[in-house]
Amino acid sequence: MQEINADIQLVLSQALSATGLSAHWERRAFPQHTGDGYVAGLDPKVLPALVGCFPEALSNVLHDHRRQHPGQSVLQLRVSVHVGPLPPSGLGVPMVETHRLLDHQVLRDLLARANPQLTNTAMVISQRVYEDVFQSGLDTGSTVSEHYARSIAKVKAFVQPAWLHVPGLDWGLADRSIFEVPEQSSTASSAQETRQEASPSTSAPSFAQYGNGNYQGQHQYFNGMGGQR
């Protein structure tokens, strides 16, 4: 467990450095080990970088880690990003909700379905983060809102919209039946039915089960801190 935590902090540091956030990482608030994970608070102004550039940077670092440690279990990370005011201790509703987002079953299922040699990162962000980032007009690199797919996170009494991202995955190629998505308009539904009738043999590709289970599923998460922005 100690080795895993050390590895997680190392890959986080490297990924955040590649994203240009090393200085913010050095000033992180309420850092805590969570057994097989890590939690810390960063300034909310870095949200566009966390949502935009960070996931792919983390995935690249994890691929490098796999290549540098042949024969070891492949390290995969679940990541959740949320934002809200917190005291210096980090204890508060936003922290609890960050944990709930991380435990979203669909997020877990994405990595469980994935080939760990190919997919090592799955991220979930809250509705508030999604709106703050993609309605702000701030730079998110090559990442656009369509890189995130809407789902409903249901963990204990927590039920809120959540947005999922897997670096390199085009959600248009995924089986959307694994999500709870808003109902389509009647016009869109009719158009979809027409397309299905015209092409009865066409169906959406589905996720496939890969690997032999010989991989290490781990997680880490961030929680924005501060007052109103």
C-alpha positions, 0 to 999 in steps of 0.5 A: 500500500505504501508503494502504491501511494508513493507511485500515485504521488509520483505520477500525479506530480509528473502529470501536473508538471506536464500540465503546467501546474507544478507550482499549484501542486506544491501549494496543495491544501489538506493532502491526505492518503486514502489507502490506495488513493490521494486527495488534495485541494487546489486553487479553483482557477486551475479547473480548466487545466484539470478538466482539459489537459490533465487527464491525457497528461496523466494517462501518458505518465501512467503509460510511461510508468507501465513501460518502466515497470514491466512485469508489475500490475498495471496502475489505473486511476479513477479521478474525481474533480469537484469544486466548492468552499472548504475550510483549511481542514478540507472537511465539508460537503464538497469533500464528501461529494468528491468521494461520492463521485469517485464511487460512481459505479459507472466510473468503476465499470469503465476501468473494469471493462477496459484493457489496462494496457490501453486504458489507465485513466477514468475521470468524473467531474461534477455538474458544477465543474462542468458548467464552470469550465465549459461555460467560462470560455477559458482555455481547455487545450484540445479538450471540448465538452463532448469529451465528457458524457453525462451520467447520473451518480447514485451513491448512498443518498447522493444522486447528482449529474456527473460527467465522465471522461476517458482519454482517447475514447470517442463517446459516439463509439460507446454503448450509451445504454450503460448511462442514464441520460436525459430523455431525447426530444420526440423529434430526435427519437423519431429521427432515431427510429427512422434511422433504425428502421432504414438500417435494421442491421446497424447497431452501436458498438459495445464495450468489450471485456478485456484482460485477465484481471491482473491489474491494480485498480487505484484512484486519486482525486482533487477537490477545489477549494476557496470561496465564490469565484 
